[in-house]
Amino acid sequence: MPAAYIRQNDPATLARTLGDLFGRDLAEQPAIIPQQLRAMSRYSALSRLHELSPIPALVVSASQDPIAPPALGKDIASRIDGARYVEFPDASHALPIQLAREVNALLSEHLATAEKSDSARLAETPGR
């Protein structure tokens, strides 16, 4: 989370809230985490993203995310024809937690639009 967001919230309350949300104290990392991070660092699907072009795609980034920076989100979106890119200012890697209402509204809108698009495409398909 961005430093300004943390300053605006009581750190102890924030830590409890996140602990409850994740079901554990975030300072205590499960042993599998380093293995997962190592595996993720060795794999890239960037060359295959074009395969998603027929699917309505939404790529969301947070302007202050040091783990998945906006440049990566923009790169991902650029590799998927027709992808929509949205960047949230003043947010970081915990974007879905920090701005849950806004992210959920964006996802709901995207899914509704994708469903309408898919329904229209199916209606235009011969033999349907």
JOWO-V122602 format. One line per field, one symbol per residue. burial: I if it has 9 or more other ideal C-beta (glycine too) atoms within 8 Angstrom, else O. A space follows every 50 residues. Layout:
burial=???
//
This chain:
burial=IIOOIIOOOOOOOIIOOIIOOOOOOIOOOOOOOOOOOOOOOOOOOOOOIO OIIOOIIIIIIIIOIOOOIIOIIIIIIOIIOOIIIIIIOOIIIIIOOIIO OOIOOIIOOIOOIIOOIIOOOOOOOOOO
//
